[in-house]
Amino acid sequence: MKRIFLMGLMLCFGIAQSQSLKGKVVGPKNNPLENVAVFDRTSGNHTHTDASGKFSLENVAENDQISFSILGFSTLEYTVTAENFTKSIMIILEEATVSLQQVTITPQVNTLSQIVAVDLKTAPVKSSQEILRKVPGLIIGQHAGGGKAEQIFLRGFDIDHGTDINLSVDGLPVNMVSHAHGQGYSDLHFLIPETIDEISFGKGPYNAKYGDFTTAGYVAFKTLDKLDQSSVSVEYGQFDAFRTVGLFNLLNAENSNAYLAASLNTFNGPFDSPQNFNRFNMMAKYNLNLPNNQKLQLTASHFQSKWDASGQIPQRAIDAGLIDRFGAIDDTEGGNTSRTNLLVNHSKLLSDNKKLETRAYYSHYDFELFSNFTFFLDDPVNGDQIAQREDRNILGFQTEFSDKINSEAFDFKYTAGLGVRYDDVNDVELSHTKNRYEILDRIAFGNVDQINSFAFLNTEFGLGDFKINPAVRLDYFKFDYENKLSPTYDNRSESKIFASPKLNFIYSPNRDFQLFLKTGIGFHSNDTRVVVANSGEDILPAAYGADLGGIYKLTDNLIFNTAFWALFLEQEFVYVGDAGIVEPSGKTRRLGVDFGLRYEALDWLYFYGDANYTYARSTEETTGADYIPLAPDFTSTGGIAVKNLANFSGGINYRYLKNRPANEDNSIEAEGYLVTDFNINYTFRNFVFGIAVENIFDTQWNETQFATESRLFNEPEAVEEIHFTPGTPFFLRGKVTVNF
């Protein structure tokens, strides 16, 4: 009787009984769309499409307003009818220009990566120097003629060339373990900027999928699966800068497509001694849709580069009039390098919720670098030039299985993965040389074999507006070093196992607001030569991290994000590749706050900016002597982008790095800088004409700086002071692109 009374009451007030709405979301050519946000605007309930594009939204009533949104497609509004509860619906989304309005804040997707995707589409990467700068809070610097990997700064780290950030492209690892120049060395120059499709990133050690070097964070690049059109561009500018790029559609069939990309760069730079820089890149990608919901992707790429460098110069040489800012003490520095990559990616949709993804890769890499940081400190006759060389093969694979289980109590999703990476590094060398060709003394010379096997389990419990994300990763390392300078056969081996637990909480009460708390342990491996020298002690120092923050979509066109974070690193030993010695460093503490703002004022006008503050100190030193050299405490990047304004596009952007300590007691300071770049493009039919200006205000700035002890020729005593590579002055380039 009571039940009949309640039902009658509901009918009297016109309250419809809630039911489930099921359907599928597709794009052009009926391709299923994964991770489409499905929101019930009436009740606030939400879900996402799975790998097959299907969804099931609970507690839906007749006349509810349902929105379907994902980046790159127009948001679709749908009104529920009674017949929708008896059969599934088909939603077709149309492609559209990427916009902040399409960003939805939910626990299921990486919202910050979505925001960067808007940045990337609104202000595309224009050069290899800009690839990493797209990551909020990340600053880079070049200090060896353009061919060497960039120096990276993030979250109060001088990451050098990659010690504390995990980098990958389409799942292919970029970081080099036990590298001749430095641990984690990450040369991204094999990536052609025009082929970048997505940049996924995460700060801190909170993602179980990423292991070695994931302390400050990770950045995962994804290249285009297919081209919208073919194009050829030619660029020319000051300092004999020349670049040409070709993107060519080779195949565009119903179940397969393929394209080829190639580029050639040359540059002499503003230096008194020309850099003679050249780099050639080539990449090919083939995609094939197979029966039974399978996809196969084959990628091959090759790059090779050669350059001369003026190196880092001491301020006192300029003050004395020996050289100018673009001069050199030793202009025989430089190098050459190449990398060839083969990558196979395979995915199979086992059911609506089950998916299996596998990748396998092979890389061949060689490297030769000539440097001189101390000039005549150790050898007053021949100079202190060093050569670092290696020849490397990298092989690996990774398999991931994911499944999602829906229940009345909660939704459960998990991803389990395992894999292995093997680095076969031959003739890893550090030698004292003269004029590149004459070897005066071999300081280190040997072969490295390093194996990293791993497994991880990532789980996600969806409890309405909450997501709880416990995860764990297990890594096994085996280090082998054969010392070829030993008078007798000397091959030493060590091994280590490391467990990395993570626990993250995400609360999203609606699609415009999210709070998160992330915690986890990460690590970075040390050079094999450190491992065997220290008998396997302290070879995988842990990093303990926590983030507390939020993302706020204040309006459809305005998004603000912030995070307060802490990161603690254990004792570690560092192999100094430039000297062939082991240098200990103590425990460190970093506390910081990140801010980000994105505002789409008009359809064609976009503002973006990030500011990052870090307090970084060594915890085992006395106050005043506890600074971490070159750790930035404040950085900021941002700009204004214009798109599709009467055939015009372009923008202006800045990057700011505050003064920072160059040594432990801050008695030597590295100067900060503010540099502004500008570009404008005009489209006429299938032609695009562009002008780009780096350092538009012709700021005098130092791109990379180090506190170094050196001695000039005939100088009686060594001097420790700032040595730097000057930043590029006003630099104008013109570009023409034809699309076909």
Secondary structure, DSSP 8 states (H G I E B T S, - for coil): -HHHHHHHHHHHTT----EEEEEEEE-GGG-B-TT-EEEETTT--EEE--TTSEEEEEEE-TT-EEEEE-TTB--EEEE--GGGGTS-EEEE--B----GGG----TTS-HHHHHHHHHHHHS---SGGGTGGGSTT-EEE--STTTS--EEEETTEEEETTTTEEEEETTEE--BTT-SS-TTB---TTS-GGGEEEEEEEESS--TT--TT-SSEEEEEEE-SS-SS-EEEEEEETTTEEEEEEEEEEEE-SSEEEEEEEEEEEE--SSSS---EEEEEEEEEEEEEETTTEEEEEEEEEEEEEEEE---EEHHHHHTTSS-TT--S-TTEEEEEEEEEEEEEEEEE-SSS-EEEEEEEEEEEEEEEEE-SSBTSS-TTT---EEEEEEEEEEEEEEEEEEEEE-SS-EEEEEEEEEEEEEEEEEEEEEEEETTTEEEEEEEEEEEEEEEEEEEEEEEEEETTEEEEEEEEEEEEEEEEEETTSSS--EEEEEEEEEEEEEEEEEEEETTEEEEEEEEEEE----HHHHHHTTTTT-S-EEEEEEEEEEEEEETTEEEEEEEEEEEE--EEEEETTTTEEEEE--EEEEEEEEEEEEEEETTEEEEEEEEEEEEEETTS-TTS-B-TT--SEEEEEEEEEEEETTEEEEEEEEEE--EESSTTSSSEE--EEEEEEEEEEEETTEEEEEEEESTT----EEEEEEEEEB-TT-SS-EEEEEEEE---SEEEEEEEEE-
